[in-house]
Amino acid sequence: MDRYRQGPLKLKAQLFCGTETAIGPGKAELLDAIDREGSISAAGRAMGMSYRRTWLLVDTMNRCWAEPLVEATAGGGASKGAHLTPCGRRVLDAYRALEAALAKAADGPELEALTVLLAGGPRPRRTPGRG
Amino acid sequence: MDRYRQGPLKLKAQLFCGTETAIGPGKAELLDAIDREGSISAAGRAMGMSYRRTWLLVDTMNRCWAEPLVEATAGGGASKGAHLTPCGRRVLDAYRALEAALAKAADGPELEALTVLLAGGPRPRRTPGRG
């Protein structure tokens, strides 16, 4: 999730399809995990998510794009797996490229101006008052 | 909050001070509201937040930067207000400039590649299955 966290800065890019998130940091991480693990359930376990939650995230992605991003690997059986489709690969690559473009753009004078004003850590909390 | 939402894209930039958010979309909106309303309580009301939550957000900001971002307006009394400090103005301006730089960087071929692959709206949800 903190792939593009630069020092104190955290960036998040989400693409919406209606009111649903078509891709964002969590779904991109899930696509990476499916690509690596070769199955939806193993990817979910690797990310510490329930199978139901993992499946719902995949289903949302599969409904939000021109074509599904994840499909069952042919063959079936008890160890039936899943893999990224060509559309899934294109979406993941373009999303990572977008994140990289944002990270590059963030590394400029605006962030420098903010960083020099940041305290090293928060000072202790005061007690509430009116103001 | 959707100030820099471009079509299907939503961007979020947060700066952290330790584990606390020193500035992000919500806190920037609150600074704008304090600047406009001239008081913390009126700003919170304008954003539909409780006074306690509003005050805690201001307190976090005031502890996270080299100097406080918001201070009580001199004079006091029942209608005592609040305003941005010079540091608060600099932080808000630099954060808005960072958001603008990100929005500009996002408006490129990576977003175009994603947008052409997005469906117009999500297709209906399937029933869960293994894959």
Interface residues (C-beta under 8 A of the other chain):
Chain A: P8 L9 K10 L11 K12 A13 Q14 L15 F16 C17 G18 E20 A22 I23 I40 S41 R52 W55 L56 V58 D59 T60 N62 R63 C64 W65 A66 E67 V70 E71 A72 K80 A82 C87 R90 V91 A94 Y95 A97 L98 A101 L102 K104 A105 A106 G108 E110 L111 A113 L114 T115 L117 L118 A119 G121 P122 R123 P124 R125 R126 P128 G129 R130 G131
Chain B: P8 L9 K10 L11 K12 A13 Q14 L15 F16 C17 G18 E20 A22 I23 S39 I40 S41 R52 W55 L56 V58 D59 T60 N62 R63 C64 W65 A66 E67 V70 E71 A72 K80 A82 C87 R90 V91 A94 Y95 A97 L98 A101 L102 K104 A105 A106 G108 E110 L111 A113 L114 T115 L117 L118 A119 G121 P122 R123 P124 R125 R126 P128 R130 G131
